[in-house]
Structure formats: structure tokens, C-alpha cells
Amino acid sequence: MIGRSRMHGPWWLTGTAHVVILAVAAQMESAVAWPWALLAMAAVSFFAWLGNYRRYRQIHDLPTSKVASAAQGYVELLGRGDLIDGTPVISKLGRRQCCWYRYQVEERKSDNKWQTIDQGSSVAHFLLVDDTGQCVISPEGAEIVTGNHRTWYEEPYRHTEWLLVPGEILYALGEFVTTGGNLREDVEERRDVAALIEAWKRDRQALHERFDLNKDGTIDMQEWELARTQAKREVRKIRGQMAKRLTEGVHLLRKPKDRRLFLLANEMPDTLGRRYWWWSALHLAALAGCGVGSLILFGFK
């Protein structure tokens, strides 16, 4: 089955937590559980209201900058996604070329419930391009909102994949820095090498096929050293291409160090902000309704 949906980052921002609480209360088959369930839903709605409203305000209040003239620091950018030359990103499940992917594999158990057995996301850099220039996106730690979603079944497994693909609208909130001079030092080569190796570890089969030279089922110290050397080569190749392509300096968007929102989305900011506003309004209404309902039920005890 193939479908489309959106991934809104933290799952508690929507109504998922309320459904879980209601299901637990229904399974308890006791009237005593319902006032506590309503109280829990009110608490979740409070934090979800704060989370959604914070996202709405940051999207609404921050002006959109152009890559070439963006100030250093926290910015909002709008352009299209693109790949860095010579560095395609291939999704793990669907084997599609993309800028970024996230995947999840679930297994159907004997009680007909799904259990996650594998999941992960890419950390490779890609580009945001507008009519003034281009900015390298480091997606590690980002909250992703995407309409590119696909689910299919191969019993007893369910596969789900989310993508950001080249050529689509790309909206971004994050910390903008421009680097120059020694590219390896500015973009923190060691961190990027470690991130690349960590990404390789998530696909153990591919890792062993590539670096388990003696085919003994383990990666020994010598083979790990080979993997680190190869990771350095790939990172330096990417940076060399970026340095050649971006002669006036490399613009980089990354996760802010002050814990502000780091958001990537493949839709217009007005649409995205409006959705967060509606979710904040719904949760505020749910907070009032569930709070009053729990007080009433506690009063009847």
C-alpha cells in the first residue's frame, strides 16, 4: 500500500497521545480510570499547545532571508532542495535518490500488534538553493515535516519511508554560519567523519559487505581503521567540491546551539505556520475541556 501523510516531528504535538491515553483507559474497564485519563490528556494538551504555538510564532515572526544576504545566526530560508555534486543520497528501503530520508521497519507479532525492529535517518549534507546562492544543510538534529511518505507491506513486515527530494520547495529554520579559509577546520571535519561512520553503522549489512575483508562476521581494529580512512576521504571529497563550487565561502545551516527550533519542511511557511496555529488552538480547547471534565468526574467520586 502506498500513501501520503506528514511527519510533524514530536509525536505529542498532534492528537496521538490522546488516542493512546483513551485506549489505555478503555482497556482498564473501570470508571476510576476516566478522571485520571482526562487529567493526563489535559496535561498533554498544555505542553502540545505550548509546542505548537512556539513553532507558529517562530515561523510567523522571523522574516525570510536570502542566502547571499542572510545574517549570521538564527534565520529563515526558503528555496529548493538539491544534491551536492557527486554525493547522491539513496534511501535505505526504497533505494530512491533524495536529499534526506527516514525509515522504519515494523514486524507484525502474534497478537497482531506492530513492533519496530529497525529505524533510522540520513545525516548526509545537501543543499538549499535560492535565486541568490546556495546553503549547505546539515540535517542532524532537525525536525522534519514532509509530505513524501510511503508505506508498503511484505508480510510480516511493514516498511515506511519519509523523503525530502531534490527540486522540491525547501523551507528551513536554523543557525546560519558562513565559513571560509580552511574548510576542513571550519566545518569540523572530525564531527562529520564521526557522523558518517555512525550512519554506516545503522546499516550493518552494508557495513560488513564493505569493510569486513576477512568475512569473519566482525569488524576488527584494522578494518575499523580502514572505515575511518574511507570516511575521511569521502568527507574531504565533499568539502573539496563545496569549496570549488562556493568560492566566496560556504554557507551552512545547522542545529542551533541555544536549543531553538531547527526545522526543515517541503512546503511554504504560511501553510506550515497555519497548521501549527490550528493545532495550538485545538489543544487549548482540549486543555479546557479535559481539565473541566476531570474536575467534574473527580467531584462525583
Buried (B, 14 or more C-beta within 10 A) or exposed (E): EEEEEBBBBBEBBBBBBBEBBBEEBEEEEEEEBBBBBBBBBBBBBBBBBBBBBBBBBBBEEBEEBBBEEBEEEBBBBBBBBBBBEEBEBEBBBBEBBBBBBBBBBBBBEEEEEEEEEBEBBBBBBBBBBBEEBBBBBBBBEBBBBBBBBBBBEEEEBBBBBBBBBBEBBBBBBBBBBBBEEEBBEBBBBEEBBBBBBEBBEBBEEEBBEBBBEEEEEEBEEEBEEBBBEBBBEBBBEBBEBBBEEBEEBBBBBBBBEEEBBBBBBBBEBEEBBBBBBEBBBBBBEBBEBBBEBBEEBEEEE
